[in-house]
Amino acid sequence: MKISSASIGSITAAFSLAFVASATVPGVSRADDLQEIRERGFVRGVTANEQPYGYIASDGKAAGIGPDVATAVLNKLGIEKIEWTVVAFDGLIPGVKANRFDFSAAEQAIRPERCKQVVFSETTSSYTVGLLVKAGNPKKLHGLEDVAANPGTKLAQLAGAVELLADEYEIPRSDRVYIQSASDAIPSLVAGRADAYIATELTVAGLAKLSSDVEAAEMKSAPMLDGKPYRNYGAFTFRPEDKEFIAAFNSALADFKKTDEYEKILLSYGLTKASVEAARNGSTESLCSSQ
């Protein structure tokens, strides 16, 4: 397995900043509309240490789909200074609700239960799942249907992460290999303990960049679940009170999503053109009301 020292350094630097989870700005305690943010001179953004959704790079700057899109949109609103904080994923919504941050940019999936707590922006990304396989894809796996059609093919996954998809394709429990974290995926494939690892296409693309021993399988199509293509839609979150800020951000975001720059950001982090178009056409209102 060949993992570059630069990649390891970037990951180490990102996770070394996770302890700033409780960071706040003294003296900021009330709702911030757009004018108040402009007068303050900076906006408080938060993300989670999850590549490539949002993270802190080795140079100390925020990176990932969320921070990159947020920076471009906020610049269009005349806001050029963003003070980023990194927290654990489950601290994103509570931090925004408590007004420790003005918004989160971590590509959180839009779900009805989350919509009851915060306001989601219009969709900023969309992603389905992919398969990480050994270089050359020796078993020619291009979807869960291929895994299911070949008994004995071992599918690695995080416990609970994609159980519904594995069940949908009737992949036997005996062919499922449960690993503790995404970092275990490459060693599992190289050692032959698994033939494929299933995760979001973003996670798969990120892992494929770390080692020449693995690659992202070319998928035939998005997997199906309950008769529908399985796909998540990510967006930013805001406090419901910050109506002016939300309206201005969504307006600028809608314009930005039409640009080549937007597409370039998403493609650079491993999303497919199909996922870019899905993100452009996603409806937050529909996703928040879906059951």
C-alpha positions, 0 to 999 in steps of 0.5 A: 500500500502506498500512501503519500506522506503529504496526504498523511500530513494533511489528515494529521493536521486536520484532526489535530484541530478537532479540539477547538470544538468549543471555541466561541467569539466573546461578546457575540450573543444575539442573532446576527442578520446580514447587516450585523455580520457586515458591521462586525467584519466577519462571519462565524463558520463551522465545519466538521473534520470530514474530508472532503465535505469540510476540514482544515488543510495542512496550511491551516485553512478551511477546505472541502466542498462546504467551506469552498462553496461558502467562501465563494457565496459569501464573497459575493455578499461582500463578506470576505472574512470567515472565522472557521471552527471545527467541531465533531459532526454531532456538535454542528447543529447544537452550535448553530442553534446556540448562536456560537456559529452563524452557519455550518458548512459540512454538507449535512444531509437534509432530513426532516428531523434536522429541518425542525431544528435549523434552517437548511440552505438550498442544496449545495451538494448531492452524493450517492454511494460508490465502491472502493476496490483493488486497483484494476477492479479484478472482480469487475464490480460496478454496483451492488448488483454485481456484489449480490450476483457473485456469492462469496464477494466480500463487501466491507462497510461501517456498521449500520452505515449502509445496512439498508442498501445491503439488505435491499440487494440481499447481500448475505450477512456472511459476505459483509465485512464490518470495519471500524472506520474508513481508514480501515478500508484500504488495508482490508482490500489490500489484505484480501479481507474484502473485495469492495468497500461501500461508502459515499462517492466522496469518501470513496474518491478521497480514499482512492487518492491515498493509495495506488493499490485501490481505485474507485469503481466505475458505477453503472448507476446509483443503487436503488432503495425502495424503488428510488435511486439512493441519493443524499443532498447536502446543505448549510444550516442556519438559525431560523432567526437569521432570516435576512442572512438566510435569504441573501445567502440563498439568493447568491447561492442560486446564482453561484450554482449556475456557474462553471466555478461551482461545478469545478469545486464539486468535481475537484472533490470527487463528485460526478457530473450526475451528482453536480446536476442533482445538487443543482436541481435538489429542493430543500423544501421537498427534502424537509417535508419528505417522510 
